[in-house]
């Protein structure tokens, strides 16, 4: 009887939650939008590269309000929002634009599981755009600026018995201020898109002991047959130690070290990671304090090396694992018609990566956006090289100073310092993902500044990866790459004999597929055709041009999907239609990827 009552109660709660939420607006949606359960939104563990067994997801329906800037918490919340979908998105259930004179307020309650008693409770945010203040039980516990990286707070001192009140305030002026924002604008058109504000990645809590693992940093060295793992800890003493267990099925390598040391693990006859064979070693890290196990996390690593080297013709080539490899991939904006920055489900998040591989590419250029941690793990597991952009800012510093009269923006050094802060946070967060092989600080001169200094800092901070200082931007002789953009057909109008040469963007072949358009009467492509055959014929013509331009070592086709008014995707924006003849596309791509095979 009690069980029946409990099940009935759960059913009623589920029905009530569903009744409070539905996608907003009438724009096209992906098929995954229909799979969303507001009681169980993005339920997968959000950080698989450092995973604990115990955690609690705080996604779902939150109380929500939009209020004038610099006001106190609203006395009443008049809306519900489905976290973690941004307020401007359909899947948030709100789909409202937010101005620079407004702030977003989120409110919910949660409880701490009784099994977590005497533990430290960490509150995690995957990403919130842009300036965030967090309150627990009406106490401001911390703040964060930056729209693309995770942040967390130890909320233990602020907890009470019973229900906990969580309030999040966000200010996001988008293109009215100086923060990095990628392609977000207040007035979308052509190649720039709808703004994304507020919480857009998973919110979650987890318990830890007072002495615990804070982060991991992994660096492979295939030439030494070793991997280096740095374990950063909280509240550890010089007498504490860590144990790292690396395994390949039944074969296990184990080593111990004090917490302050970098740990190097030898891997004889290591299996190398590549797009053709994306092998990952399982890693478990254990932290011992006073001789007792105090924390344990699961992770993984890969043995791979990215470098450059001159070939027999004197051309500097990109290399993977000391072998020449042509990097050929898609410009991936990472936008969704229903969730904007946020994929509807983890299956959807994985879909674009799977299709990229099926289309015969070996690389993705993640274009002026940073994805959730799970996206990079999917690339690691599926075997896709990633060129990672820094989300661009712009030169609106004077406008920002005029609008806000903020002494902090009286000089351009302040927005530049903020850029560097956010860029460092992105590199720190993504450092251990083997899929990432190239850093790109600037795109096409958008907000570009001090290129030489930024490039030199980036290369010194992470010398293990290729540095592409400015893709299609203002060119300086710095970094490892000269990167050209040319639309629509490929062209090599500059060549640098001292560096690797790549075509960072080309193509943009437009093909309108009716019934799958974001804006039926306003569409953009660099060239446009009316059939899959015409589109594929032109695409293959461009691939053949690339083959003839033997000085290139990589190229990026624009783009994975249509995005809003852009209709130059390999797939439609809703991922429902592949706009090319797939077999011909795959063969052409695979041939180009293998063109430098020795």
C-alpha positions as CSV (number, residue, x, y, z in Angstrom):
1,X,0.0,0.0,0.0
2,X,2.8,2.4,1.0
3,X,4.7,1.5,-2.2
4,X,1.6,2.3,-4.3
5,X,1.2,5.7,-2.6
6,X,4.8,6.5,-3.1
7,X,4.6,5.6,-6.8
8,X,1.4,7.7,-7.2
9,X,3.2,10.6,-5.6
10,X,6.1,10.4,-7.9
11,X,3.8,10.2,-10.9
12,X,1.9,13.3,-9.7
13,X,5.2,15.2,-9.3
14,X,6.3,14.2,-12.8
15,X,2.9,15.3,-14.3
16,X,3.1,18.6,-12.4
17,X,6.6,19.3,-13.6
18,X,5.7,18.5,-17.2
19,X,2.6,20.8,-16.9
20,X,4.9,23.6,-15.8
21,X,7.2,23.3,-18.7
22,X,7.1,23.1,-22.5
23,X,9.3,24.4,-25.2
24,X,8.7,28.0,-26.1
25,X,8.2,29.6,-29.5
26,X,7.6,28.1,-32.9
27,X,11.1,27.7,-34.4
28,X,12.3,24.3,-35.7
29,X,13.5,21.8,-33.1
30,X,15.7,18.7,-33.1
31,X,14.1,15.2,-32.5
32,X,15.8,15.1,-29.1
33,X,13.6,18.0,-27.8
34,X,10.8,15.5,-27.5
35,X,12.9,13.3,-25.2
36,X,13.4,15.8,-22.5
37,X,12.0,15.0,-19.1
38,X,12.0,18.1,-16.9
39,X,12.5,15.8,-13.9
40,X,15.6,14.3,-15.4
41,X,17.5,16.8,-17.5
42,X,21.0,15.9,-18.8
43,X,21.4,13.2,-16.0
44,X,24.8,12.0,-17.1
45,X,27.8,12.7,-14.8
46,X,29.1,16.1,-16.1
47,X,32.8,15.7,-15.6
48,X,33.9,12.2,-16.8
49,X,37.6,13.0,-16.9
50,X,37.5,13.2,-13.1
51,X,34.5,11.2,-11.8
52,X,33.3,10.4,-8.3
53,X,30.6,7.9,-7.5
54,X,28.4,10.2,-5.4
55,X,26.8,13.3,-6.7
56,X,23.4,15.0,-7.1
57,X,22.1,16.7,-10.2
58,X,20.4,20.1,-9.6
59,X,19.1,20.5,-13.2
60,X,15.4,20.9,-13.7
61,X,12.7,23.5,-13.1
62,X,13.9,26.5,-11.1
63,X,12.0,29.6,-10.1
64,X,13.0,32.5,-12.4
65,X,12.7,36.2,-12.9
66,X,14.2,38.9,-15.1
67,X,14.6,42.2,-13.1
68,X,16.3,45.6,-13.6
69,X,20.0,45.6,-12.9
70,X,21.3,46.1,-9.4
71,X,18.1,45.3,-7.6
72,X,17.8,42.9,-4.7
73,X,16.3,39.4,-5.0
74,X,12.7,39.5,-6.3
75,X,10.1,39.1,-3.6
76,X,8.2,36.8,-6.1
77,X,9.4,34.7,-9.0
78,X,6.8,34.8,-11.8
79,X,8.2,32.2,-14.1
80,X,9.8,28.8,-14.2
81,X,12.9,28.0,-16.3
82,X,14.3,24.6,-17.2
83,X,18.0,24.6,-16.1
84,X,20.5,24.4,-17.8
85,X,19.0,25.8,-21.0
86,X,19.7,29.5,-21.6
87,X,16.9,31.9,-21.1
88,X,16.8,32.8,-24.9
89,X,16.3,29.2,-25.9
90,X,13.1,27.4,-26.6
91,X,14.0,24.5,-24.3
92,X,14.3,26.9,-21.3
93,X,10.5,27.4,-21.6
94,X,11.1,31.1,-21.4
95,X,12.7,32.2,-24.7
96,X,13.1,35.9,-23.9
97,X,15.8,38.3,-24.9
98,X,17.7,40.0,-22.1
99,X,19.2,43.5,-22.2
100,X,22.3,44.8,-20.6
101,X,20.2,46.7,-18.1
102,X,18.6,43.5,-16.7
103,X,19.7,40.7,-14.5
104,X,18.6,37.1,-14.3
105,X,17.5,35.6,-11.0
106,X,17.3,31.8,-10.4
107,X,15.9,30.2,-7.3
108,X,15.4,26.7,-6.0
109,X,15.7,24.6,-2.9
110,X,17.5,21.3,-2.4
111,X,18.4,18.8,0.3
112,X,21.6,17.1,1.3
113,X,21.5,13.3,1.4
114,X,21.8,12.0,4.9
115,X,24.7,9.7,3.8
116,X,26.7,12.9,3.1
117,X,26.7,13.9,6.8
118,X,30.2,15.2,8.0
119,X,31.3,15.7,4.3
120,X,32.3,18.9,2.6
121,X,29.6,19.8,0.0
122,X,30.9,21.3,-3.3
123,X,28.5,23.2,-5.5
124,X,29.5,23.0,-9.2
125,X,28.4,25.1,-12.2
126,X,29.3,23.8,-15.6
127,X,29.1,27.2,-17.2
128,X,27.1,30.4,-16.7
129,X,27.3,33.4,-19.0
130,X,28.6,35.9,-17.8
131,X,28.9,37.5,-14.4
132,X,27.5,35.2,-11.6
133,X,26.8,35.7,-7.9
134,X,25.7,32.8,-5.8
135,X,23.7,32.9,-2.6
136,X,23.1,29.9,-0.3
137,X,20.5,30.4,2.5
138,X,20.6,34.2,1.7
139,X,24.3,34.5,2.1
140,X,26.5,35.6,-0.8
141,X,29.0,32.8,-1.0
142,X,31.0,33.8,-4.1
143,X,31.0,35.1,-7.6
144,X,32.5,34.3,-11.0
145,X,33.0,36.0,-14.4
146,X,33.4,34.1,-17.6
147,X,30.9,32.3,-19.8
148,X,32.8,29.2,-20.8
149,X,34.4,27.4,-17.9
150,X,33.2,25.6,-14.8
151,X,33.5,27.0,-11.3
152,X,32.6,25.7,-7.8
153,X,32.2,26.7,-4.2
154,X,32.5,24.8,-0.9
155,X,29.1,25.6,0.5
156,X,29.5,23.6,3.8
157,X,29.7,26.5,6.2
158,X,26.4,28.0,4.8
159,X,24.2,24.9,5.1
160,X,21.5,24.4,7.7
161,X,19.2,21.5,8.6
162,X,16.5,20.5,6.1
163,X,16.0,22.4,2.8
164,X,18.7,24.6,1.4
165,X,17.9,27.8,-0.5
166,X,20.0,28.4,-3.6
167,X,19.8,31.7,-5.5
168,X,21.9,32.6,-8.6
169,X,22.1,36.1,-10.0
170,X,23.5,36.6,-13.5
171,X,24.3,39.7,-15.6
172,X,25.2,39.2,-19.3
173,X,25.5,42.3,-21.5
174,X,26.5,40.2,-24.5
175,X,27.9,42.6,-27.2
176,X,27.4,45.7,-25.1
177,X,30.4,45.0,-23.0
178,X,33.9,43.6,-23.4
179,X,33.7,40.0,-22.4
180,X,34.5,37.1,-24.8
181,X,31.2,36.0,-26.4
182,X,31.9,34.2,-29.6
183,X,29.0,34.7,-32.1
184,X,26.5,36.0,-29.7
185,X,24.9,39.3,-30.5
186,X,21.9,41.4,-29.5
187,X,20.6,41.6,-33.1
188,X,21.3,38.3,-34.9
189,X,21.9,38.4,-38.7
190,X,23.8,36.4,-41.3
191,X,26.8,34.8,-39.5
192,X,26.1,36.0,-36.0
193,X,23.5,34.4,-33.7
194,X,21.1,34.7,-30.8
195,X,22.6,35.7,-27.5
196,X,23.0,33.1,-24.7
197,X,22.6,34.3,-21.2
198,X,22.7,32.7,-17.7
199,X,23.1,29.0,-16.8
200,X,23.8,26.9,-19.8
201,X,25.5,23.8,-18.4
202,X,24.7,21.4,-15.6
203,X,24.5,22.5,-11.9
204,X,25.4,19.8,-9.4
205,X,26.7,19.0,-5.9
206,X,29.0,16.4,-4.6
207,X,30.4,15.4,-1.2
208,X,34.1,15.2,-0.5
209,X,36.3,14.7,2.6
210,X,38.1,17.6,4.0
211,X,41.3,16.3,2.3
212,X,40.4,15.6,-1.3
213,X,41.5,15.7,-4.9
214,X,40.9,19.1,-6.5
215,X,42.1,18.5,-10.1
216,X,44.2,16.3,-12.4
217,X,46.7,17.3,-15.1
218,X,47.8,14.7,-17.6
219,X,50.6,15.0,-20.1
220,X,51.7,12.0,-22.3
221,X,55.2,11.6,-23.7
222,X,55.3,8.8,-26.3
223,X,59.0,9.3,-27.0
224,X,59.7,8.4,-23.4
225,X,56.9,5.8,-23.2
226,X,55.5,7.6,-20.2
227,X,52.6,9.7,-19.0
228,X,52.9,12.4,-16.4
229,X,50.0,13.0,-13.9
230,X,49.9,15.9,-11.5
231,X,47.3,15.5,-8.7
232,X,46.3,18.8,-7.1
233,X,44.8,18.4,-3.7
234,X,43.0,20.4,-1.0
235,X,44.1,20.4,2.7
236,X,46.7,17.6,2.2
237,X,49.8,17.5,4.4
238,X,53.4,16.6,3.3
239,X,52.8,13.2,4.9
240,X,49.8,12.4,2.7
241,X,50.3,10.5,-0.6
242,X,48.5,9.5,-3.8
243,X,48.3,6.2,-5.6
244,X,47.7,6.2,-9.4
245,X,46.5,3.0,-11.0
246,X,46.7,2.9,-14.8
247,X,45.1,0.0,-16.6
248,X,44.5,-1.6,-20.0
249,X,41.9,-4.2,-19.3
250,X,43.6,-6.8,-17.1
251,X,47.1,-5.2,-17.4
252,X,47.7,-2.7,-14.6
253,X,50.5,-0.3,-13.8
254,X,50.5,1.3,-10.3
255,X,52.7,3.9,-8.7
256,X,52.7,6.0,-5.5
257,X,54.0,9.5,-4.7
258,X,53.7,12.2,-2.1
259,X,51.1,14.8,-3.0
260,X,53.5,17.5,-3.9
261,X,55.2,15.5,-6.6
262,X,54.5,15.1,-10.3
263,X,53.9,11.4,-11.0
264,X,55.5,9.7,-14.1
265,X,54.2,6.3,-15.1
266,X,56.2,4.3,-17.6
267,X,54.0,2.4,-20.2
268,X,56.2,0.0,-22.2
269,X,54.8,-0.8,-25.7
270,X,52.2,1.9,-25.2
271,X,49.0,1.8,-27.4
272,X,48.9,5.1,-29.2
273,X,45.7,7.2,-29.6
274,X,44.7,8.3,-33.1
275,X,41.5,8.9,-35.1
276,X,41.8,5.4,-36.5
277,X,42.5,3.8,-33.1
278,X,41.3,6.1,-30.2
279,X,42.7,3.9,-27.4
280,X,42.3,5.3,-23.8
281,X,43.9,4.0,-20.7
282,X,41.7,3.8,-17.6
283,X,43.1,5.8,-14.6
284,X,42.1,5.7,-10.9
285,X,43.6,8.1,-8.5
286,X,43.5,7.5,-4.8
287,X,44.4,10.0,-2.0
288,X,45.5,8.7,1.4
289,X,45.7,10.9,4.5
290,X,47.0,9.6,7.8
291,X,47.2,6.2,6.1
292,X,43.5,6.1,5.2
293,X,41.8,6.4,1.9
294,X,40.2,9.8,1.8
295,X,39.3,10.3,-1.9
296,X,39.1,8.4,-5.1
297,X,38.4,9.5,-8.6
298,X,38.2,7.7,-12.0
299,X,39.8,9.3,-15.1
300,X,41.6,8.3,-18.3
301,X,44.5,9.2,-20.5
302,X,45.8,8.7,-23.9
303,X,49.3,8.3,-25.4
304,X,49.6,10.7,-28.3
305,X,51.9,13.4,-29.6
306,X,51.1,16.4,-31.8
307,X,54.1,18.1,-33.5
308,X,55.4,19.6,-36.7
309,X,58.2,18.4,-39.0
310,X,59.5,19.1,-42.5
311,X,58.8,16.4,-45.0
312,X,61.1,15.3,-47.8
313,X,60.0,18.3,-49.9
314,X,60.9,20.7,-47.2
315,X,57.2,21.5,-46.3
316,X,56.4,21.8,-42.6
317,X,53.7,19.2,-41.8
318,X,51.4,18.5,-38.9
319,X,52.3,15.3,-37.3
320,X,50.4,12.9,-35.0
321,X,52.6,10.4,-33.2
322,X,55.6,11.4,-35.3
323,X,53.8,10.7,-38.6
324,X,52.5,13.2,-41.1
325,X,48.7,13.6,-41.0
326,X,46.5,15.9,-43.0
327,X,44.0,17.5,-40.6
328,X,40.6,17.8,-42.4
329,X,37.5,18.7,-40.6
330,X,34.4,20.8,-40.0
331,X,33.9,24.2,-38.6
332,X,31.6,23.3,-35.7
333,X,29.7,26.2,-34.1
334,X,28.0,24.0,-31.5
335,X,24.6,25.6,-31.8
336,X,21.1,24.1,-31.5
337,X,17.8,25.4,-32.8
338,X,16.1,24.5,-29.5
339,X,18.8,24.8,-26.9
340,X,21.2,27.3,-28.5
341,X,24.5,26.7,-26.7
342,X,23.0,23.7,-24.9
343,X,22.4,20.3,-26.6
344,X,19.0,18.9,-25.7
345,X,20.5,15.5,-24.6
346,X,23.8,13.8,-24.3
347,X,22.9,11.7,-27.3
348,X,22.4,14.9,-29.3
349,X,25.7,16.2,-28.0
350,X,27.4,13.1,-29.3
351,X,25.5,13.0,-32.6
352,X,27.5,15.7,-34.4
353,X,30.8,14.1,-33.5
354,X,29.6,10.7,-34.7
355,X,28.4,12.1,-38.0
356,X,31.7,14.0,-38.5
357,X,33.5,10.7,-38.2
358,X,31.0,8.9,-40.5
359,X,31.4,11.7,-43.1
360,X,35.1,10.8,-43.3
361,X,36.7,13.7,-41.4
362,X,39.3,13.3,-38.7
363,X,39.1,16.8,-37.1
364,X,36.7,19.4,-35.7
365,X,37.5,23.0,-35.3
366,X,35.4,24.1,-32.3
367,X,34.6,27.6,-33.4
368,X,34.7,30.4,-30.8
369,X,32.9,28.3,-28.3
370,X,33.8,26.0,-25.5
371,X,31.7,22.8,-25.0
372,X,30.7,21.0,-21.8
373,X,33.3,18.5,-20.5
374,X,31.3,15.5,-21.9
375,X,31.8,16.7,-25.5
376,X,35.6,16.5,-25.2
377,X,35.3,13.1,-23.6
378,X,33.2,11.9,-26.5
379,X,35.8,13.2,-28.9
380,X,38.5,11.4,-26.9
381,X,36.5,8.1,-27.1
382,X,35.5,8.4,-30.7
383,X,38.8,9.6,-32.0
384,X,38.5,13.2,-33.3
385,X,41.2,15.8,-33.4
386,X,40.0,19.2,-32.0
387,X,41.3,22.6,-32.9
388,X,40.1,24.7,-30.0
389,X,39.2,28.4,-30.5
390,X,39.1,31.0,-27.8
391,X,35.6,32.6,-27.9
392,X,36.1,36.0,-29.5
393,X,35.5,39.4,-28.0
394,X,35.4,42.6,-29.9
395,X,36.6,46.2,-29.7
396,X,33.6,47.7,-27.9
397,X,35.7,48.9,-25.0
398,X,35.0,52.6,-25.6
399,X,31.2,51.9,-25.9
400,X,31.4,50.0,-22.6
401,X,33.1,52.9,-20.9
402,X,30.6,55.4,-22.2
403,X,27.6,53.3,-21.3
404,X,28.6,52.3,-17.8
405,X,31.0,55.0,-16.8
406,X,32.9,52.3,-15.0
407,X,36.4,53.3,-14.0
408,X,37.5,49.6,-14.5
409,X,37.1,50.0,-18.2
410,X,38.9,53.4,-18.6
411,X,41.8,51.6,-20.3
412,X,41.8,48.8,-22.8
413,X,44.2,46.8,-20.6
414,X,41.2,45.8,-18.4
415,X,39.2,44.0,-21.1
416,X,42.5,42.5,-22.3
417,X,43.3,41.3,-18.8
418,X,39.8,39.7,-18.6
419,X,40.4,38.0,-22.0
420,X,43.7,36.5,-20.7
421,X,42.0,35.4,-17.4
422,X,39.3,33.6,-19.3
423,X,41.7,32.1,-21.9
424,X,43.9,30.7,-19.1
425,X,40.8,29.2,-17.4
426,X,39.9,27.5,-20.6
427,X,43.3,26.0,-21.2
428,X,43.5,24.8,-17.6
429,X,40.1,23.2,-17.9
430,X,40.8,21.5,-21.2
431,X,44.5,20.7,-20.7
432,X,44.1,16.9,-20.1
433,X,41.8,16.1,-23.0
434,X,43.9,14.2,-25.6
435,X,41.6,15.2,-28.5
436,X,42.7,18.8,-28.3
437,X,45.7,19.2,-30.5
438,X,45.7,22.9,-31.3
439,X,45.0,26.2,-29.5
440,X,43.6,29.2,-31.4
441,X,43.6,32.5,-29.4
442,X,42.2,34.7,-32.1
443,X,39.7,34.4,-35.0
444,X,39.7,36.8,-38.0
445,X,40.9,39.8,-36.1
446,X,37.8,39.8,-33.9
447,X,39.1,41.5,-30.7
448,X,42.6,40.6,-31.7
449,X,45.3,42.4,-29.6
450,X,49.0,41.9,-28.6
451,X,49.1,38.8,-30.8
452,X,52.8,38.2,-30.3
453,X,52.6,38.4,-26.5
454,X,49.4,36.3,-26.3
455,X,50.8,33.6,-28.7
456,X,54.1,33.4,-26.8
457,X,52.3,33.1,-23.5
458,X,50.0,30.4,-24.8
459,X,52.9,28.4,-26.3
460,X,55.0,28.7,-23.1
461,X,52.0,27.7,-20.9
462,X,51.3,24.6,-23.0
463,X,54.2,23.7,-25.3
464,X,52.8,20.2,-25.9
465,X,50.2,21.4,-28.5
466,X,50.3,23.3,-31.8
467,X,49.7,27.0,-31.5
468,X,47.7,28.7,-34.3
469,X,48.0,32.4,-33.2
470,X,45.4,33.9,-35.4
471,X,43.2,31.9,-37.8
472,X,42.4,34.1,-40.8
473,X,43.3,37.2,-38.8
474,X,46.1,39.7,-38.7
475,X,49.2,37.6,-39.5
476,X,52.3,37.8,-37.4
477,X,55.3,35.5,-37.6
478,X,54.5,33.8,-34.3
479,X,53.3,30.4,-33.4
480,X,53.4,27.1,-35.4
481,X,50.8,27.9,-38.1
482,X,50.0,30.3,-40.9
483,X,46.2,30.0,-41.2
484,X,44.3,31.4,-44.2
485,X,40.5,31.8,-44.7
486,X,39.1,32.0,-48.2
487,X,35.5,31.7,-49.4
488,X,34.1,29.8,-51.2
489,X,36.8,27.9,-53.0
490,X,40.2,27.0,-51.4
491,X,43.2,29.2,-52.2
492,X,46.7,29.6,-51.0
493,X,47.3,33.3,-51.3
494,X,50.1,33.3,-48.7
495,X,52.7,30.7,-47.8
496,X,55.1,30.5,-44.9
497,X,58.1,28.2,-45.5
498,X,59.0,28.2,-41.8
499,X,55.6,27.1,-40.4
500,X,52.8,24.7,-41.1
501,X,50.2,26.2,-43.5
502,X,46.5,25.4,-43.2
503,X,43.2,26.7,-44.6
504,X,41.3,27.4,-41.4
505,X,38.0,28.2,-43.2
506,X,36.6,27.7,-46.7
507,X,33.5,26.5,-48.5
508,X,30.2,27.6,-47.0
509,X,28.2,26.0,-49.8
510,X,24.6,26.9,-49.3
511,X,21.7,24.6,-49.9
512,X,18.2,25.6,-48.6
513,X,16.1,22.6,-47.4
514,X,12.5,23.9,-46.9
515,X,10.7,22.8,-43.8
516,X,14.1,22.7,-42.0
517,X,14.9,26.5,-41.8
518,X,15.2,28.7,-38.8
519,X,14.2,31.8,-40.8
520,X,12.4,30.8,-44.0
521,X,12.7,34.1,-45.8
522,X,16.2,35.2,-44.8
523,X,19.1,32.8,-45.5
524,X,22.8,33.1,-46.2
525,X,25.4,31.0,-48.0
526,X,28.6,32.0,-49.8
527,X,27.3,30.2,-52.9
528,X,24.0,28.4,-53.1
529,X,22.7,25.4,-55.0
530,X,19.3,23.6,-55.2
531,X,20.1,19.9,-55.1
532,X,22.3,17.5,-53.1
533,X,24.1,16.5,-56.3
534,X,25.0,20.1,-57.2
535,X,26.2,20.7,-53.7
536,X,28.3,17.6,-53.6
537,X,29.8,18.2,-57.1
538,X,31.0,21.6,-56.0
539,X,32.3,20.2,-52.7
540,X,34.4,17.6,-54.4
541,X,35.7,20.2,-56.9
542,X,36.9,22.1,-53.8
543,X,38.5,19.0,-52.3
544,X,40.4,18.4,-55.6
545,X,41.7,22.0,-55.4
546,X,42.9,21.3,-51.9
547,X,44.8,18.3,-53.1
548,X,46.5,20.4,-55.7
549,X,47.5,23.0,-53.1
550,X,50.2,20.7,-51.7
551,X,51.6,23.3,-49.3
552,X,48.6,22.9,-47.0
553,X,48.7,20.4,-44.1
554,X,45.1,20.9,-43.0
555,X,41.8,22.5,-43.9
556,X,38.4,23.3,-42.3
557,X,35.2,23.2,-44.3
558,X,32.3,25.5,-43.2
559,X,30.3,23.9,-41.6
560,X,28.8,21.0,-39.6
561,X,25.2,22.3,-39.6
562,X,23.1,25.2,-40.8
563,X,23.0,27.7,-37.9
564,X,20.0,30.1,-37.7
565,X,20.2,32.2,-41.0
566,X,23.3,30.3,-42.3
567,X,22.4,27.5,-44.7
568,X,25.9,26.2,-45.4
569,X,25.9,23.1,-43.2
570,X,26.5,19.5,-44.2
571,X,23.3,18.9,-42.2
572,X,20.3,21.0,-41.6
573,X,20.1,23.0,-38.3
574,X,17.7,20.4,-36.8
575,X,20.1,17.6,-37.8
576,X,17.2,15.9,-39.8
577,X,18.6,16.1,-43.3
578,X,22.1,15.4,-44.7
579,X,22.4,17.8,-47.6
580,X,25.2,16.0,-49.5
581,X,25.4,12.7,-51.2
582,X,27.0,11.0,-48.2
583,X,29.0,8.2,-49.9
584,X,30.7,10.6,-52.3
585,X,31.4,13.0,-49.4
586,X,32.9,10.3,-47.3
587,X,35.2,9.0,-50.0
588,X,36.5,12.5,-50.9
589,X,37.2,13.3,-47.3
590,X,38.9,10.0,-46.5
591,X,41.2,10.4,-49.5
592,X,42.2,13.9,-48.4
593,X,42.8,12.8,-44.8
594,X,45.1,10.0,-46.1
595,X,46.9,12.2,-48.7
596,X,50.1,12.6,-46.5
597,X,50.4,8.9,-45.6
598,X,54.0,7.8,-45.8
